[in-house]
């Protein structure tokens, strides 16, 4: 109301807030959360704002970012070489004019910069994709209000609740606003304005693309110097900046609602640093997470604080962000780790970081055990449970590559009971980037004739015959990659899990039939059960040659994976006398797999638990690592400093 009231002293002021809204985590320097400990300290309060701030009867009483046009932050529009083109309202109007003309504008938000353009301007979106090196991956869009959302989508009551919540996450909704925005999927990441600046910027637009202000895997731009690099690199045409410093980068959170439950794809702005209770008490535990979709976790007095999304640590700037943010959290909470939990993968930068913390005991937590433990921590399960962990890659025992695991687990320990089929990865990690390699390996080993390789089959055969750089993997993710390649949906991946995403999008949800599979004793590891999907791949390729629709084949493949996993999990639960099954790992971002497997297991009388408070992908791994470390400390198994 103030924003749009010409008689109000904060009319069209982009930094309106009160004690219930505005930035907190991203502007905090130290505790307690007082103005002097935030990046607002540089802005002296004018008499009017000071009166509000000190009046217990005022709704802005101790609203730390309190400000107005007289004393608070101000907008600036920066053009080439960082030259100030306009300030205040003029900067806003100029930025909106640029967006109308098809320009890409870097816009400073609460936790860093967005790259914005008109979502319905095909040339602008194409330029953004080209400049950001993101040719296919979906882009998030910000719509001005709920009425506009309802014009293009049909959100459920719960999805509406999340869209309008104070956290203002990106909510993945069924439906495509534009194929330019979501070329590979049948849904769209949608969010509503969460600052006055966003409300003002969206005037006259039905939708703006609002994607992270970075290039490829780099962290989002945090300050003007980093935003100007977006100008210098030719990614943005202008920068809409302001002089309130962002002290903690924080990407937007992303979630979807599945069968009434929240499923986080990324947990960050709006939810961090709200803690989860792990135990009544604990030493200070630092869990360093994974190298992909990294988050870290600090446990203080039994409360687990999961960090904001850090990103993929292979990028140097992202790793530097990881190191510095851990230091800042330790300083903010005024603690020193007594235990450090990490992934056992020796090449992970997150694990190497842990190993360099001299004098602090380390605890290695197996990747898939951590996935399962993250769900147990969320739902306060002590175990034992049957854990089904399906993802792309995780370091297994004796250095093997796991990714489709059936575990007997409690919070302290686990036992591997079964796995998905073992196939070689021709070319190692190259097979992740080029799914056709996985398809070729499966066809070779299952004696399936496939003509979709255009002469490349022999390259894989030579690798397999020589046994060079062909590690065995039980990865569920690689099975989806292979199926996508065999159906002509994705032979080379432009981003992580592109094949699986296209395969899910192609599936006809009305199809319920499945292919055959075999449940047998593992040929590789004595005492384990293994699922063999060789018959399914053979049948799928055979039907494809006969011209059966890809939509039907994709659905039948999903149904086969679900049926096999349901049968093995049920059998293991019965053998062990257990009634609880935990599902975790990045494959469960696939809504079709998650919903149908959960339904199958419940119909067999089992209680099913999944991640609802942290991501099921590696973004939730640090919580599981922390939960295992605390449990083992409680059991007296771990010393601490």
Phi, psi and omega in degrees: 000316178299319185301326187251010180261109182300339181275350183275145182290347177254022179304123179057031176269122190286002186233033176294139173199169172219193183291343182263355182213177181096179184286147170226285185305319187286348181246004187273135179258322182203165175262150003286165181284082174240158185305322182294343180258019180233172178286000174276354184301332183287344183261106178289137183286134173287167182306319181293314180292325179294321178298315179299316185297325185262000183264112181299340181272352183268144181289352176255018176299117182055036166280102192300324178273018183306137183194169176209177182299339181283320190237356189254190179300155182226150178280148171218139173255123182254133176254208182304142180061016178077015179291134179286115182273322182200163179227159176061221181300325179296323177297317179297312182296321179295318179298318179294322178295320177297317179297320178296329181274004176093013180279163173254125183240130173278124186241126181279124179250214181283321187243013182144198186259142166261156164258121186243144170204166179293119185294340181259006176263103187301319182293321180295315180295319179298318178297317179299316179297317181294314184289327180273358182058049182226072190291332188232331187297142184300148177248142177281148179234140176255125178254150190291330185198174183292328179298321178291321176303314182293339178289329185250341184226173175234071183292146175286169179301322181288323177295322176297318179302319179288320180301319185265001180294158178302332180291334178046057178285167165284123181250125180280115183251148174295135178116153183244116176296318179200138177297341175293328183274319183231074185288334187257351188233173177253022180217174186219138173277116187238138170215164183255161178304138179234010170221158175303325179300318178297317179302316181291320183294327185276358178302123180089357178246143174273332179197136171244134166296130177228090182249161184305136182280079180205179176243118179053244187264008180290157174291159181295148177297136187252326184226180185296322180300318179288325178294324179294334175296327176296327174290312183297326180280356179078014180280313179251152178264345179198163180234120174265101188249171170211170189258021169267116187289142171266115182270334177231113173305144179202105178294164174293146173281149180229130179213165170225158177259121182235116179051040177085356180251150175279135175234108182280131168267330175207126180251114185208246184305136179095340182239336180267135011253038180303128186273165171241136182282123177259323185201167178294328179204164180190160165289173174284119182243131170252125174246126190269354174075207184250176176273341177256139180051042189298136158227156171243169184222136173243128176253123180230119181051043175084354179262130181261120178254106179273132184290171170293167177300125178264312178122200183265119191288351179297333175283130186301316182295324179291320177296320177297321176298316177304310181296312184292324182289324174300314179301319183289324177293317178300319178292318181297316182272355177057051181226163173231132182298138173258342177216146176232121178259144183206166176284146181285351183299118186291340181266353180294132177294327177296325178284322177295322176301314180301319184292341181270000179274087187300137173082359180252123181303140180252147172229122179272127182241116182305140189307310186281332171297320178296319176302310182296318181295331179296322177290318179300321179294317179300317188259010179056043176268136179262334179090181002286154177227165167269119180257128175249110183246111182240119178207197182273309184208138172206142183288118182265183178295145180060026173078008179283168182258110179263168178176357176216083195241142176242113189242148162264118190220143159240192184285338182272316192219172176212160173229132179280123182253334182196171181203165173283170186300147178267123176230152177284150174259096184292115183091009179063233183295341177300330180290338176285321180284334183234085184305337179301331179296318179293320178298317180296319180296317180294317179298320179297313185284331181263004179057049179254132177275123181224128186257013186270014187261348177049051174087356183271349184303321184297327179299318180290320179302317180298318178296316182293319181295318181280342182068029182264124177051050178229064181296145177284144178220147174256021188297128173290323181301323181290332176295318178293322176302312183298316180298319179297319179293317181297331180265007176075020183270331183194102177268331176227128186270129177272345176204168185301130175066023179299319179299314180296322180295316179293324180295316178295318180296329182283338189292133175278112186293344180279346182280128183242353182286164180218171175266173178274159177209172179234139173250117187217177173287142181296135177277347184260323186231119182298136175089356180257154172266148179224142173267134180245110181259014177306313178301326180292316179297318180298315181294321181295315179295321179298316180292325178298320179296332181275358176090013176298141185301139179301324180300323179287319180295318180297319179293316180297324177296312177303314182298327180291315177300316180298313182298316180296315180295321179296317181295314182293317180297319179295315180298317180294321178296319179294317180299325183264358180068038183247155181238004184239132178237134180248132179245127178204167183114157187300334180297334181281006164288342176286109186297325181296314179295313183299310185291317184286324177291318177301316181296315180302314183292320179294323178294339177268010174088015182258146173275131186243133179233139178224175177286126177236342184250340176226162181298146175281344175280194183294349175295343177256001187297321183298326177297317179296318177301315180296319181297319178294316181299316180295318180297318180290327174294317179299326180280359179079017183271342186237135170277164173212157183279000000 
